[in-house]
Structures are given as C-alpha cells and as structure tokens.
C-alpha cells in the first residue's frame, strides 16, 4: 500500500468517524428533547403549573398552599374544555362519515368502519393507560 493511499484511507475513516459523531449528537439531542416533552405532558396539568410557578416566582410553601385550590379549579375547568372539545371533534368526524357514506362503495364503507373500529380501540387503550 502506497503512502498517499494510506493517508486517503485514514482521512476517509476520520471523515466517517466525525460524520457518525455529528449524526449521533444530533439524534441524541432530538431524542432528549422528545423525552423531555413526553415527560412534561404526562404530568397532570395542575402539577406542571405548580412547578412552573414555584420555580419562576419563588413562592413560599404557604403561598403554594393557598394557590392549590385556585390551580386545581383551573385544571378541572381546562379538563372539561378538553373533554368537550374532543366530543365536538368526534361529532364532526361522525357527521362527515355519515355524509360521505352514500358516495362510497360497499367495500369502501367496510374499510371505513374497520378504520373507525381501530381508532376507537386505540383511543380506549390510551384512556386505559396502555
């Protein structure tokens, strides 16, 4: 093996190593960001707001205790809004499906029912926590 060829091979390995390091760092950063987002959104809303207020406003334990009922009330109201909004979205999709059904073939209607059943099953599993 000649010296120039050896240096080209070494250079190629170095470039591949650096590219792998950059790709790994990028992927690691993306996964870490996703993990932080997931963790934040699995906590109850009231807990996230409490944590944010405690850290940003330096609230005393007594202030936090007095704030808890207010935050819990807000969290209940927001959950009601989320539930109502979800119901309204489902109503719109159901209405759309009913309006589309006459334009579909029997096979297409059957596929649509199967898709809806899959969607319901996935939603039920999510509600059960699995």
C-alpha positions as CSV (number, residue, x, y, z in Angstrom):
1,X,0.0,0.0,0.0
2,X,1.4,3.4,-1.0
3,X,1.7,6.3,1.4
4,X,-0.8,8.5,-0.4
5,X,-3.4,5.7,-0.5
6,X,-2.8,5.0,3.2
7,X,-3.4,8.7,4.1
8,X,-6.5,8.8,1.9
9,X,-7.9,5.8,3.8
10,X,-7.1,7.3,7.1
11,X,-8.7,10.6,6.1
12,X,-11.8,8.7,4.9
13,X,-12.1,6.9,8.2
14,X,-11.7,10.2,10.1
15,X,-14.4,11.8,8.0
16,X,-16.8,8.9,8.6
17,X,-16.0,8.9,12.3
18,X,-16.7,12.6,12.6
19,X,-19.9,12.3,10.5
20,X,-21.0,9.5,12.8
21,X,-20.3,11.6,15.9
22,X,-22.3,14.5,14.5
23,X,-25.2,12.3,13.5
24,X,-25.2,10.7,16.9
25,X,-25.1,14.0,18.7
26,X,-28.0,15.3,16.6
27,X,-30.1,12.1,17.1
28,X,-29.3,12.2,20.9
29,X,-30.4,15.9,21.1
30,X,-33.6,15.1,19.2
31,X,-34.4,12.1,21.4
32,X,-33.6,14.1,24.6
33,X,-36.0,16.9,23.5
34,X,-38.7,14.4,22.7
35,X,-38.2,12.7,26.1
36,X,-38.5,16.0,28.0
37,X,-41.6,16.9,26.0
38,X,-43.2,13.5,26.8
39,X,-42.3,13.7,30.5
40,X,-43.7,17.1,30.8
41,X,-47.0,16.1,29.1
42,X,-47.5,13.0,31.2
43,X,-47.7,15.1,34.4
44,X,-51.1,16.4,35.4
45,X,-51.6,20.0,34.2
46,X,-52.0,21.3,37.8
47,X,-48.6,19.8,38.7
48,X,-46.9,21.4,35.7
49,X,-48.4,24.8,36.6
50,X,-47.4,24.4,40.2
51,X,-43.9,23.5,39.3
52,X,-43.6,26.5,36.9
53,X,-45.0,28.9,39.5
54,X,-42.7,27.6,42.2
55,X,-39.6,27.9,40.1
56,X,-40.3,31.2,38.4
57,X,-41.9,33.1,41.2
58,X,-40.1,31.6,44.2
59,X,-43.4,31.1,46.0
60,X,-43.3,30.2,49.6
61,X,-44.9,26.9,50.8
62,X,-47.7,29.0,52.3
63,X,-48.3,30.8,49.0
64,X,-48.3,27.4,47.2
65,X,-50.8,26.0,49.7
66,X,-53.1,29.0,49.1
67,X,-52.7,28.7,45.4
68,X,-53.5,25.0,45.2
69,X,-57.3,25.3,45.2
70,X,-57.2,28.0,42.5
71,X,-54.9,25.9,40.3
72,X,-57.0,22.7,40.8
73,X,-60.1,24.6,39.9
74,X,-58.4,25.9,36.7
75,X,-57.2,22.4,35.9
76,X,-60.7,21.0,36.3
77,X,-62.1,23.6,34.0
78,X,-59.4,23.0,31.4
79,X,-60.1,19.3,31.5
80,X,-63.8,19.9,31.0
81,X,-63.0,22.1,28.0
82,X,-60.6,19.4,26.6
83,X,-63.3,16.7,27.0
84,X,-66.0,18.9,25.4
85,X,-63.7,19.8,22.6
86,X,-62.9,16.1,22.0
87,X,-66.6,15.3,21.9
88,X,-67.2,18.1,19.4
89,X,-64.4,16.8,17.2
90,X,-65.8,13.3,17.3
91,X,-69.2,14.6,16.3
92,X,-67.8,16.4,13.3
93,X,-66.0,13.3,12.1
94,X,-69.1,11.2,12.6
95,X,-71.2,13.7,10.7
96,X,-68.6,13.7,7.9
97,X,-68.6,9.9,7.8
98,X,-72.4,9.8,7.5
99,X,-72.4,12.4,4.7
100,X,-69.6,10.5,2.8
101,X,-71.1,7.0,3.2
102,X,-73.6,7.3,0.3
103,X,-70.8,8.2,-2.1
104,X,-68.7,5.2,-1.2
105,X,-68.8,1.6,-2.5
106,X,-69.7,-1.2,-0.1
107,X,-66.0,-2.2,0.1
108,X,-65.0,1.4,0.9
109,X,-67.7,1.7,3.6
110,X,-66.5,-1.6,5.1
111,X,-62.9,-0.2,5.1
112,X,-64.1,3.0,6.8
113,X,-65.9,1.0,9.5
114,X,-62.8,-1.1,10.1
115,X,-60.7,2.1,10.3
116,X,-63.1,3.6,12.8
117,X,-63.1,0.5,14.9
118,X,-59.3,0.6,15.0
119,X,-59.4,4.2,16.0
120,X,-61.9,3.6,18.8
121,X,-59.8,0.6,20.1
122,X,-56.6,2.8,20.1
123,X,-58.5,5.6,22.0
124,X,-59.8,3.1,24.5
125,X,-56.3,1.7,25.1
126,X,-54.9,5.2,25.5
127,X,-57.7,6.1,28.0
128,X,-56.8,2.9,30.0
129,X,-53.2,4.0,30.1
130,X,-51.8,1.3,27.9
